[in-house]
Amino acid sequence: MSVGGVRRIEVTERESPVFGGTEFGTVGPYERLHGTVFGELDPMHPLNAGIVNLDRAARNAQAMSSIGATSGS
């Protein structure tokens, strides 16, 4: 039994510099990424029980529900 996880990330835009180009110690300036994260969740795993209607979502061949989240403009 698996909780699920990220399977693929598609970056569609890279924004740099952000925060006015401020550098953060040895890390340097931050970038802002825009895109989509694709993953899977196991509807039967107890840690996913709080996700409303996940048990009713379509499932793939591995009995997992596919998810996606988009970030950016």
C-alpha atoms as an extended CHARMM CRD file, in Angstrom:
* protein
*
        73  EXT
         1         1  MET       CA              0.0000000000        0.0000000000        0.0000000000  PROA      1               0.0000000000
         2         2  SER       CA              1.3870000000        3.3800000000       -1.0230000000  PROA      2               0.0000000000
         3         3  VAL       CA              0.1750000000        6.8300000000       -0.0290000000  PROA      3               0.0000000000
         4         4  GLY       CA              0.9690000000        8.1190000000       -3.5250000000  PROA      4               0.0000000000
         5         5  GLY       CA              3.3560000000       10.6970000000       -4.8250000000  PROA      5               0.0000000000
         6         6  VAL       CA              4.5630000000       13.0140000000       -7.5580000000  PROA      6               0.0000000000
         7         7  ARG       CA              5.1510000000       11.3190000000      -10.9020000000  PROA      7               0.0000000000
         8         8  ARG       CA              6.0120000000       14.2400000000      -13.1830000000  PROA      8               0.0000000000
         9         9  ILE       CA              6.6580000000       17.9970000000      -13.0810000000  PROA      9               0.0000000000
        10        10  GLU       CA              6.2590000000       20.2110000000      -16.1590000000  PROA      10              0.0000000000
        11        11  VAL       CA              7.8310000000       23.6620000000      -15.8510000000  PROA      11              0.0000000000
        12        12  THR       CA              6.2610000000       26.0950000000      -18.3250000000  PROA      12              0.0000000000
        13        13  GLU       CA              7.9000000000       29.3300000000      -17.1770000000  PROA      13              0.0000000000
        14        14  ARG       CA             10.8830000000       30.3400000000      -15.0710000000  PROA      14              0.0000000000
        15        15  GLU       CA             10.8150000000       33.8050000000      -13.4790000000  PROA      15              0.0000000000
        16        16  SER       CA             14.0690000000       35.2920000000      -12.2340000000  PROA      16              0.0000000000
        17        17  PRO       CA             14.9660000000       37.3160000000      -10.3140000000  PROA      17              0.0000000000
        18        18  VAL       CA             12.1610000000       37.4970000000       -7.7530000000  PROA      18              0.0000000000
        19        19  PHE       CA             11.9830000000       39.4010000000       -4.4520000000  PROA      19              0.0000000000
        20        20  GLY       CA             13.7940000000       42.2860000000       -6.1190000000  PROA      20              0.0000000000
        21        21  GLY       CA             16.8330000000       40.1050000000       -6.8030000000  PROA      21              0.0000000000
        22        22  THR       CA             17.5930000000       39.7970000000       -3.0770000000  PROA      22              0.0000000000
        23        23  GLU       CA             20.2400000000       37.1490000000       -2.3880000000  PROA      23              0.0000000000
        24        24  PHE       CA             19.6520000000       34.7270000000        0.4750000000  PROA      24              0.0000000000
        25        25  GLY       CA             22.9990000000       33.8160000000        1.9950000000  PROA      25              0.0000000000
        26        26  THR       CA             25.0200000000       31.2620000000        0.0580000000  PROA      26              0.0000000000
        27        27  VAL       CA             21.8520000000       30.0850000000       -1.7440000000  PROA      27              0.0000000000
        28        28  GLY       CA             21.6960000000       33.2340000000       -3.8530000000  PROA      28              0.0000000000
        29        29  PRO       CA             18.5630000000       34.7190000000       -5.4580000000  PROA      29              0.0000000000
        30        30  TYR       CA             15.3560000000       32.7220000000       -5.7090000000  PROA      30              0.0000000000
        31        31  GLU       CA             13.4730000000       31.8060000000       -8.8810000000  PROA      31              0.0000000000
        32        32  ARG       CA              9.7230000000       31.3650000000       -9.2800000000  PROA      32              0.0000000000
        33        33  LEU       CA              8.6330000000       28.3610000000      -11.3300000000  PROA      33              0.0000000000
        34        34  HSD       CA              5.2590000000       28.0740000000      -13.0740000000  PROA      34              0.0000000000
        35        35  GLY       CA              3.8940000000       24.7710000000      -14.2870000000  PROA      35              0.0000000000
        36        36  THR       CA              1.9990000000       21.6220000000      -13.3880000000  PROA      36              0.0000000000
        37        37  VAL       CA              2.6820000000       18.7840000000      -10.9560000000  PROA      37              0.0000000000
        38        38  PHE       CA              1.1840000000       15.3880000000      -11.8000000000  PROA      38              0.0000000000
        39        39  GLY       CA              0.8430000000       12.5920000000       -9.2860000000  PROA      39              0.0000000000
        40        40  GLU       CA             -1.1600000000        9.7110000000       -7.8980000000  PROA      40              0.0000000000
        41        41  LEU       CA             -2.9740000000        9.0370000000       -4.6340000000  PROA      41              0.0000000000
        42        42  ASP       CA             -4.1030000000        5.7260000000       -3.1890000000  PROA      42              0.0000000000
        43        43  PRO       CA             -7.8020000000        6.1470000000       -2.3320000000  PROA      43              0.0000000000
        44        44  MET       CA             -7.6130000000        3.2280000000        0.1180000000  PROA      44              0.0000000000
        45        45  HSD       CA             -4.6500000000        4.4900000000        2.1800000000  PROA      45              0.0000000000
        46        46  PRO       CA             -5.6680000000        5.7270000000        5.6630000000  PROA      46              0.0000000000
        47        47  LEU       CA             -3.5880000000        8.9180000000        5.3340000000  PROA      47              0.0000000000
        48        48  ASN       CA             -5.6950000000        9.9350000000        2.3240000000  PROA      48              0.0000000000
        49        49  ALA       CA             -9.0180000000        9.3440000000        4.1130000000  PROA      49              0.0000000000
        50        50  GLY       CA             -9.5360000000       13.0720000000        4.7270000000  PROA      50              0.0000000000
        51        51  ILE       CA             -9.5720000000       13.9370000000        1.0070000000  PROA      51              0.0000000000
        52        52  VAL       CA            -13.2320000000       14.4970000000        0.1610000000  PROA      52              0.0000000000
        53        53  ASN       CA            -14.6430000000       12.0920000000       -2.4570000000  PROA      53              0.0000000000
        54        54  LEU       CA            -11.2310000000       10.5920000000       -3.3070000000  PROA      54              0.0000000000
        55        55  ASP       CA            -12.8490000000        7.1720000000       -2.9400000000  PROA      55              0.0000000000
        56        56  ARG       CA            -15.1760000000        8.1150000000       -5.8530000000  PROA      56              0.0000000000
        57        57  ALA       CA            -12.4220000000        9.3130000000       -8.2120000000  PROA      57              0.0000000000
        58        58  ALA       CA            -11.4700000000        7.3850000000      -11.3380000000  PROA      58              0.0000000000
        59        59  ARG       CA             -8.5140000000        5.0190000000      -10.9460000000  PROA      59              0.0000000000
        60        60  ASN       CA             -5.6970000000        3.9810000000      -13.2380000000  PROA      60              0.0000000000
        61        61  ALA       CA             -4.3790000000        0.4460000000      -13.8860000000  PROA      61              0.0000000000
        62        62  GLN       CA             -2.5250000000        0.5130000000      -10.5400000000  PROA      62              0.0000000000
        63        63  ALA       CA             -5.7810000000        1.3890000000       -8.6640000000  PROA      63              0.0000000000
        64        64  MET       CA             -4.4660000000        4.8910000000       -7.9510000000  PROA      64              0.0000000000
        65        65  SER       CA             -6.2810000000        8.1830000000       -8.5710000000  PROA      65              0.0000000000
        66        66  SER       CA             -4.4490000000       10.6600000000      -10.7970000000  PROA      66              0.0000000000
        67        67  ILE       CA             -4.0310000000       14.2390000000       -9.5720000000  PROA      67              0.0000000000
        68        68  GLY       CA             -2.7020000000       17.4820000000      -11.0090000000  PROA      68              0.0000000000
        69        69  ALA       CA             -2.0170000000       20.9550000000       -9.6760000000  PROA      69              0.0000000000
        70        70  THR       CA             -1.1100000000       24.0500000000      -11.6710000000  PROA      70              0.0000000000
        71        71  SER       CA              0.9170000000       26.9880000000      -10.3860000000  PROA      71              0.0000000000
        72        72  GLY       CA              1.5080000000       30.3750000000      -11.9140000000  PROA      72              0.0000000000
        73        73  SER       CA             -0.1850000000       32.8310000000      -14.1510000000  PROA      73              0.0000000000
